[in-house]
Amino acid sequence: MRKRNVIIWGSIIIALVLQIVPLPIQADVYRPDWVLVVLAYWSMALPNRVNVGVAFITGVAMDILVGTTLGIHSLGLSVSIYILAANYQRLRNYSVWQQAIIIGLLSSLYHLLTFWVQHLLTDIYFQVDYLWPVAASMVLWPWVFWLLRKTRRQFSIM
């Protein structure tokens, strides 16, 4: 039981690290939502273990790591994972490519929510560049799905 939780939390920590690793300015615009994609996989695969509470805690950690106002990423991740968790049985039956489209929709919701809260708190304005990570997350989903599924089966995480 302990080893299985370490693997889940380890993958979330790896996603947090990938979310903050420095990239060149040209590539940083396309940075996928690693945390959202990993949480989405675990929420669909194990909804009784990874749920809105885990998304909220991970969002607080991401707020601290990124340096944004506390609660911005927590709100976005919690709402996105709530919608996913409410429909996980239906989404599990979709193909990986259909799931990638759903991940894109959740990622766009996540970005629009975080933008909206930041717009209320600061004086930023919407740019189309905010939505490039949506496309990157959609492209990334099949590989993350395959990798985490293989890891889950190898370590018999149920």
C-alpha positions as CSV (number, residue, x, y, z in Angstrom):
1,M,0.0,0.0,0.0
2,R,2.8,2.4,0.9
3,K,4.8,1.7,-2.2
4,R,1.8,2.3,-4.4
5,N,1.1,5.7,-2.8
6,V,4.8,6.6,-3.3
7,I,4.5,5.9,-7.0
8,I,1.4,8.1,-7.4
9,W,2.8,11.0,-5.4
10,G,6.2,10.5,-7.1
11,S,4.6,11.0,-10.5
12,I,2.8,14.1,-9.2
13,I,6.1,15.5,-7.9
14,I,7.8,14.8,-11.2
15,A,5.0,16.7,-12.9
16,L,5.5,19.6,-10.6
17,V,9.2,19.6,-11.3
18,L,8.5,19.5,-15.1
19,Q,6.1,22.4,-14.7
20,I,8.8,24.6,-13.3
21,V,11.9,23.5,-15.1
22,P,13.4,26.4,-17.0
23,L,12.9,26.4,-20.8
24,P,14.0,28.8,-23.5
25,I,11.5,31.7,-24.0
26,Q,10.4,30.3,-27.4
27,A,9.6,26.9,-25.9
28,D,8.1,28.1,-22.6
29,V,5.0,29.4,-24.4
30,Y,4.2,25.8,-25.4
31,R,4.9,24.2,-22.0
32,P,2.2,21.5,-21.5
33,D,0.2,21.3,-18.3
34,W,2.1,18.4,-16.8
35,V,0.4,18.6,-13.5
36,L,-3.1,18.6,-15.0
37,V,-2.3,15.7,-17.3
38,V,-0.8,13.5,-14.6
39,L,-3.7,14.3,-12.2
40,A,-6.2,13.6,-15.0
41,Y,-4.7,10.2,-15.6
42,W,-4.7,9.2,-11.9
43,S,-8.2,10.6,-11.4
44,M,-9.5,8.5,-14.3
45,A,-7.6,5.4,-13.3
46,L,-8.0,5.6,-9.5
47,P,-10.8,8.0,-8.7
48,N,-11.0,6.8,-5.1
49,R,-7.3,7.7,-4.4
50,V,-6.7,10.8,-6.6
51,N,-9.6,13.2,-6.4
52,V,-10.4,16.9,-5.9
53,G,-8.5,17.0,-2.5
54,V,-5.3,15.8,-4.1
55,A,-5.8,18.3,-6.9
56,F,-6.3,21.1,-4.4
57,I,-3.1,20.2,-2.4
58,T,-1.1,19.9,-5.7
59,G,-2.5,23.3,-6.7
60,V,-1.3,24.9,-3.5
61,A,2.2,23.3,-4.1
62,M,2.1,24.7,-7.6
63,D,1.1,28.1,-6.4
64,I,4.1,28.1,-4.0
65,L,6.5,26.8,-6.7
66,V,5.4,29.2,-9.4
67,G,5.0,32.2,-7.1
68,T,1.4,33.1,-7.9
69,T,-1.2,34.2,-5.5
70,L,-2.2,31.3,-3.2
71,G,-5.2,29.5,-4.5
72,I,-5.1,30.3,-8.2
73,H,-3.9,27.0,-9.5
74,S,-5.7,25.2,-6.7
75,L,-9.0,26.5,-8.0
76,G,-8.2,25.7,-11.7
77,L,-7.0,22.2,-10.9
78,S,-9.8,21.4,-8.5
79,V,-12.6,22.5,-10.9
80,S,-11.0,20.6,-13.8
81,I,-10.4,17.4,-11.8
82,Y,-14.0,17.6,-10.3
83,I,-15.4,17.7,-13.8
84,L,-13.2,14.8,-14.8
85,A,-14.0,12.8,-11.7
86,A,-17.7,13.3,-12.1
87,N,-17.5,11.7,-15.6
88,Y,-14.6,9.2,-15.2
89,Q,-16.7,6.1,-16.0
90,R,-17.7,7.5,-19.3
91,L,-14.3,9.0,-20.2
92,R,-12.5,5.7,-19.5
93,N,-14.4,4.1,-22.4
94,Y,-13.2,6.7,-24.9
95,S,-10.2,6.1,-27.1
96,V,-7.0,7.7,-26.2
97,W,-7.4,10.3,-29.0
98,Q,-10.9,11.2,-27.8
99,Q,-9.5,11.5,-24.3
100,A,-6.9,13.9,-25.6
101,I,-9.7,16.1,-26.8
102,I,-11.3,16.0,-23.4
103,I,-7.9,16.8,-21.8
104,G,-7.7,19.8,-24.2
105,L,-11.1,21.0,-23.1
106,L,-10.1,20.6,-19.4
107,S,-6.8,22.3,-20.0
108,S,-8.5,25.3,-21.7
109,L,-10.9,25.5,-18.8
110,Y,-8.0,25.4,-16.4
111,H,-6.2,28.2,-18.2
112,L,-9.3,30.4,-18.5
113,L,-10.0,30.0,-14.8
114,T,-6.5,30.9,-13.8
115,F,-6.5,33.8,-16.2
116,W,-9.8,35.0,-14.9
117,V,-8.6,35.0,-11.3
118,Q,-5.3,36.6,-12.1
119,H,-7.2,39.3,-14.1
120,L,-9.4,40.0,-11.1
121,L,-6.3,40.3,-8.8
122,T,-3.9,42.0,-11.2
123,D,-4.1,44.0,-14.4
124,I,-3.3,41.4,-17.1
125,Y,-5.1,41.0,-20.4
126,F,-5.9,37.9,-22.4
127,Q,-3.6,36.9,-25.2
128,V,-3.9,33.9,-27.5
129,D,-0.5,32.7,-26.3
130,Y,-2.2,31.6,-23.0
131,L,-3.8,28.7,-24.9
132,W,-0.8,27.2,-26.6
133,P,-0.3,24.8,-23.6
134,V,-3.7,23.4,-24.4
135,A,-2.5,22.0,-27.7
136,A,0.7,20.8,-26.1
137,S,-1.2,18.9,-23.4
138,M,-3.4,17.3,-26.1
139,V,-0.4,16.1,-28.0
140,L,1.3,14.9,-24.8
141,W,-1.7,12.9,-23.4
142,P,-1.3,9.6,-25.3
143,W,2.4,9.3,-24.2
144,V,1.7,10.2,-20.6
145,F,-1.3,7.8,-20.6
146,W,0.8,5.0,-22.0
147,L,3.7,5.6,-19.5
148,L,1.5,5.9,-16.4
149,R,-0.7,3.0,-17.4
150,K,2.4,0.8,-17.9
151,T,3.7,2.0,-14.5
152,R,0.4,1.3,-12.8
153,R,0.2,-2.2,-14.2
154,Q,3.8,-3.0,-13.5
155,F,3.5,-2.1,-9.8
156,S,-0.1,-3.5,-9.5
157,I,-1.5,-0.2,-8.3
158,M,-5.3,-0.7,-7.8
